[in-house]
């Protein structure tokens, strides 16, 4: 339940694909209607979560009118192997778009496309041709043809854009690292930019700041 609006944010029941979704599936090469291969899934957790022989995808967008999930065979693929248009009636709960794709797992390369209003005065610049990273993703694949400037040019950026990768959180090697277990009341959160932190002109000042925050020995 969303505390701000009282809207029910629990996953909704399965519905039939809308006519717009079916049209998108037939007009985009390699597309499939989402409900034919992927159940609606659940809205939480956000990101790509693998379990039970499949992956649940969930992403937030308040203003999108349509979102496509793109699956790729590898990072250098210039076209997706599957395009799964998410239906706003069946695959949207509140502002969360979600689906579950069976028979895939960690290592799957993917991305999104989002259609919606282009209204810069409102901060909205949707472009359904552009490949988008998962903002909740935990790994990124950079293709050999990566071109950052291509995202600013008209047309598709599928062949030149970075892509997200499904990960298995349980496989991450922490190399013995453990949480500090320090209470938040005794914690200072200090935001820094790595490049500026390591600039020669900044090292002395940062060291003095660190000593000030640490206090007397």
DAJOTA-V5988 format. One record per residue. RES is the residue in one small letter. PSI is psi in whole degrees, -180 to 180 (999 if undefined). OMEGA is omega in degrees with one decimal (NA if undefined). D_FIRST is the distance of its C-alpha to the first C-alpha in Angstrom with 2 decimals. Layout:
res=RES psi=PSI omega=OMEGA d_first=D_FIRST
res=RES psi=PSI omega=OMEGA d_first=D_FIRST
//
This chain:
res=x psi=126 omega=178.6 d_first=0.00
res=x psi=121 omega=-174.5 d_first=3.80
res=x psi=-22 omega=-177.6 d_first=6.11
res=x psi=-38 omega=-172.5 d_first=8.89
res=x psi=-15 omega=-175.8 d_first=8.47
res=x psi=6 omega=-179.9 d_first=6.08
res=x psi=140 omega=178.8 d_first=5.81
res=x psi=116 omega=-176.7 d_first=4.56
res=x psi=8 omega=178.4 d_first=4.99
res=x psi=153 omega=179.8 d_first=6.90
res=x psi=138 omega=-179.6 d_first=10.59
res=x psi=168 omega=178.9 d_first=12.38
res=x psi=161 omega=-178.2 d_first=15.85
res=x psi=135 omega=-179.2 d_first=18.97
res=x psi=171 omega=178.4 d_first=20.64
res=x psi=146 omega=178.9 d_first=24.07
res=x psi=142 omega=177.8 d_first=24.83
res=x psi=166 omega=178.3 d_first=25.44
res=x psi=-33 omega=179.0 d_first=29.01
res=x psi=-39 omega=179.4 d_first=28.21
res=x psi=-43 omega=179.4 d_first=27.04
res=x psi=-37 omega=178.7 d_first=30.20
res=x psi=-43 omega=179.2 d_first=32.33
res=x psi=-37 omega=-178.2 d_first=31.02
res=x psi=-27 omega=-177.3 d_first=31.79
res=x psi=-17 omega=-177.1 d_first=35.31
res=x psi=-14 omega=179.8 d_first=36.18
res=x psi=124 omega=179.5 d_first=35.29
res=x psi=137 omega=177.5 d_first=37.74
res=x psi=7 omega=-177.0 d_first=36.38
res=x psi=156 omega=173.0 d_first=33.14
res=x psi=149 omega=175.4 d_first=31.50
res=x psi=129 omega=-169.8 d_first=28.92
res=x psi=-43 omega=-175.2 d_first=25.75
res=x psi=-16 omega=179.8 d_first=25.19
res=x psi=-25 omega=178.3 d_first=28.82
res=x psi=-15 omega=-173.2 d_first=28.48
res=x psi=120 omega=173.1 d_first=24.80
res=x psi=168 omega=-178.7 d_first=21.97
res=x psi=-27 omega=-177.6 d_first=18.57
res=x psi=-158 omega=-177.8 d_first=17.48
res=x psi=160 omega=-174.9 d_first=14.00
res=x psi=-17 omega=-179.6 d_first=11.88
res=x psi=143 omega=2.1 d_first=12.23
res=x psi=162 omega=176.1 d_first=14.45
res=x psi=154 omega=-179.0 d_first=15.61
res=x psi=-160 omega=179.9 d_first=19.32
res=x psi=117 omega=-175.4 d_first=21.71
res=x psi=118 omega=-179.7 d_first=21.42
res=x psi=139 omega=175.6 d_first=24.29
res=x psi=144 omega=172.3 d_first=24.32
res=x psi=40 omega=176.9 d_first=26.21
res=x psi=27 omega=178.4 d_first=28.58
res=x psi=-178 omega=179.9 d_first=26.26
res=x psi=132 omega=174.0 d_first=23.88
res=x psi=128 omega=178.2 d_first=20.23
res=x psi=134 omega=177.0 d_first=19.80
res=x psi=132 omega=-178.6 d_first=16.67
res=x psi=147 omega=-178.0 d_first=17.04
res=x psi=132 omega=168.7 d_first=15.27
res=x psi=115 omega=-179.1 d_first=16.98
res=x psi=-36 omega=-169.3 d_first=15.94
res=x psi=-4 omega=179.8 d_first=19.45
res=x psi=143 omega=174.6 d_first=20.89
res=x psi=-21 omega=176.4 d_first=22.24
res=x psi=144 omega=175.1 d_first=23.08
res=x psi=135 omega=175.3 d_first=22.89
res=x psi=135 omega=170.9 d_first=25.55
res=x psi=125 omega=-178.4 d_first=25.55
res=x psi=130 omega=175.5 d_first=29.15
res=x psi=139 omega=-177.2 d_first=30.80
res=x psi=150 omega=177.3 d_first=34.16
res=x psi=-29 omega=178.1 d_first=37.02
res=x psi=175 omega=-175.2 d_first=37.69
res=x psi=-29 omega=-176.7 d_first=37.30
res=x psi=2 omega=-179.4 d_first=40.39
res=x psi=133 omega=-179.8 d_first=39.45
res=x psi=-11 omega=175.7 d_first=40.08
res=x psi=147 omega=178.0 d_first=38.07
res=x psi=150 omega=174.4 d_first=35.00
res=x psi=-31 omega=176.6 d_first=35.75
res=x psi=142 omega=171.3 d_first=32.71
res=x psi=118 omega=-176.3 d_first=30.48
res=x psi=101 omega=177.6 d_first=27.28
res=x psi=126 omega=179.8 d_first=25.79
res=x psi=129 omega=-175.9 d_first=22.06
res=x psi=128 omega=-177.5 d_first=21.41
res=x psi=-21 omega=178.3 d_first=18.75
res=x psi=-37 omega=-173.8 d_first=18.30
res=x psi=-24 omega=-172.6 d_first=18.22
res=x psi=24 omega=177.5 d_first=17.18
res=x psi=129 omega=174.8 d_first=14.44
res=x psi=114 omega=-174.0 d_first=10.66
res=x psi=-119 omega=178.9 d_first=9.52
res=x psi=17 omega=-177.1 d_first=12.08
res=x psi=127 omega=177.9 d_first=12.57
res=x psi=131 omega=-171.7 d_first=15.81
res=x psi=153 omega=175.5 d_first=16.64
res=x psi=161 omega=176.3 d_first=19.46
res=x psi=125 omega=-178.7 d_first=21.46
res=x psi=119 omega=-179.8 d_first=25.21
res=x psi=161 omega=171.0 d_first=27.47
res=x psi=27 omega=169.4 d_first=30.75
res=x psi=169 omega=-177.3 d_first=30.14
res=x psi=-159 omega=-179.8 d_first=29.51
res=x psi=139 omega=-176.7 d_first=30.29
res=x psi=-14 omega=178.5 d_first=32.68
res=x psi=130 omega=179.1 d_first=31.29
res=x psi=136 omega=-175.4 d_first=31.69
res=x psi=174 omega=175.9 d_first=29.15
res=x psi=-179 omega=-179.2 d_first=27.85
res=x psi=156 omega=163.1 d_first=25.98
res=x psi=143 omega=-177.2 d_first=27.14
res=x psi=128 omega=174.8 d_first=25.06
res=x psi=146 omega=-179.9 d_first=26.22
res=x psi=-171 omega=-176.3 d_first=25.25
res=x psi=146 omega=171.4 d_first=26.91
res=x psi=94 omega=-177.3 d_first=29.73
res=x psi=82 omega=-176.8 d_first=29.58
res=x psi=-32 omega=179.9 d_first=30.80
res=x psi=-23 omega=177.5 d_first=30.71
res=x psi=6 omega=-178.9 d_first=26.91
res=x psi=18 omega=-177.3 d_first=26.86
res=x psi=121 omega=-178.6 d_first=26.23
res=x psi=54 omega=-179.7 d_first=28.80
res=x psi=140 omega=175.7 d_first=27.65
res=x psi=105 omega=-173.4 d_first=30.48
res=x psi=-7 omega=177.7 d_first=29.97
res=x psi=-15 omega=-172.2 d_first=33.18
res=x psi=137 omega=175.7 d_first=32.06
res=x psi=133 omega=-176.7 d_first=30.88
res=x psi=140 omega=171.5 d_first=27.91
res=x psi=154 omega=173.1 d_first=27.16
res=x psi=117 omega=-178.8 d_first=23.80
res=x psi=-14 omega=179.0 d_first=22.47
res=x psi=9 omega=-179.1 d_first=20.89
res=x psi=158 omega=-177.4 d_first=24.11
res=x psi=-2 omega=177.5 d_first=26.37
res=x psi=149 omega=-177.8 d_first=29.72
res=x psi=138 omega=174.9 d_first=31.64
res=x psi=130 omega=-179.1 d_first=34.73
res=x psi=115 omega=-179.5 d_first=37.32
res=x psi=158 omega=178.5 d_first=39.66
res=x psi=-25 omega=179.8 d_first=43.35
res=x psi=17 omega=-176.4 d_first=43.18
res=x psi=132 omega=179.2 d_first=40.49
res=x psi=104 omega=-177.2 d_first=41.05
res=x psi=-36 omega=-176.8 d_first=38.74
res=x psi=-20 omega=-179.8 d_first=40.53
res=x psi=-26 omega=-179.6 d_first=39.87
res=x psi=-21 omega=-179.7 d_first=36.30
res=x psi=-8 omega=-179.4 d_first=37.81
res=x psi=155 omega=178.3 d_first=40.11
res=x psi=150 omega=176.3 d_first=39.44
res=x psi=-178 omega=-175.4 d_first=38.67
res=x psi=145 omega=174.6 d_first=36.96
res=x psi=17 omega=-176.5 d_first=36.40
res=x psi=-43 omega=-175.4 d_first=35.67
res=x psi=-24 omega=-172.1 d_first=39.06
res=x psi=-5 omega=-175.4 d_first=39.08
res=x psi=154 omega=172.1 d_first=35.51
res=x psi=154 omega=-177.7 d_first=34.02
res=x psi=155 omega=177.2 d_first=31.75
res=x psi=160 omega=-179.1 d_first=28.99
res=x psi=133 omega=175.5 d_first=29.70
res=x psi=134 omega=179.8 d_first=27.63
res=x psi=162 omega=172.7 d_first=28.31
res=x psi=109 omega=-175.9 d_first=28.33
res=x psi=-28 omega=-177.6 d_first=27.07
res=x psi=-16 omega=-178.5 d_first=29.17
res=x psi=-7 omega=-175.9 d_first=32.34
res=x psi=133 omega=-179.6 d_first=32.30
res=x psi=105 omega=-179.7 d_first=35.42
res=x psi=-6 omega=176.9 d_first=34.71
res=x psi=42 omega=176.7 d_first=38.51
res=x psi=-3 omega=-179.3 d_first=38.24
res=x psi=141 omega=-179.5 d_first=35.83
res=x psi=150 omega=175.8 d_first=33.67
res=x psi=146 omega=-178.7 d_first=31.03
res=x psi=-30 omega=-178.6 d_first=32.87
res=x psi=21 omega=-179.0 d_first=30.87
res=x psi=133 omega=178.8 d_first=31.49
res=x psi=146 omega=180.0 d_first=29.29
res=x psi=-30 omega=179.7 d_first=27.32
res=x psi=-19 omega=-180.0 d_first=29.41
res=x psi=16 omega=-174.0 d_first=32.43
res=x psi=137 omega=172.9 d_first=31.08
res=x psi=123 omega=177.5 d_first=31.97
res=x psi=116 omega=-174.6 d_first=30.05
res=x psi=115 omega=179.5 d_first=32.67
res=x psi=135 omega=178.4 d_first=31.98
res=x psi=161 omega=175.6 d_first=35.01
res=x psi=123 omega=-170.5 d_first=36.31
res=x psi=-41 omega=-177.1 d_first=38.44
res=x psi=-47 omega=-178.7 d_first=41.13
res=x psi=-34 omega=-179.7 d_first=41.84
res=x psi=-36 omega=-176.0 d_first=41.65
res=x psi=2 omega=176.4 d_first=44.49
res=x psi=135 omega=-177.3 d_first=46.60
res=x psi=-36 omega=-177.5 d_first=49.99
res=x psi=-13 omega=-175.4 d_first=49.86
res=x psi=-15 omega=-170.6 d_first=46.60
res=x psi=-46 omega=-178.5 d_first=47.40
res=x psi=-44 omega=-178.9 d_first=49.33
res=x psi=-41 omega=180.0 d_first=46.88
res=x psi=-38 omega=179.5 d_first=43.93
res=x psi=-41 omega=178.5 d_first=45.97
res=x psi=-39 omega=177.9 d_first=46.71
res=x psi=-41 omega=179.3 d_first=43.07
res=x psi=-42 omega=178.9 d_first=42.19
res=x psi=-37 omega=179.9 d_first=44.93
res=x psi=-44 omega=179.7 d_first=43.74
res=x psi=-35 omega=-177.7 d_first=40.17
res=x psi=-32 omega=-179.2 d_first=41.55
res=x psi=-178 omega=-178.1 d_first=43.87
res=x psi=147 omega=179.2 d_first=47.28
res=x psi=999 omega=NA d_first=48.14
//
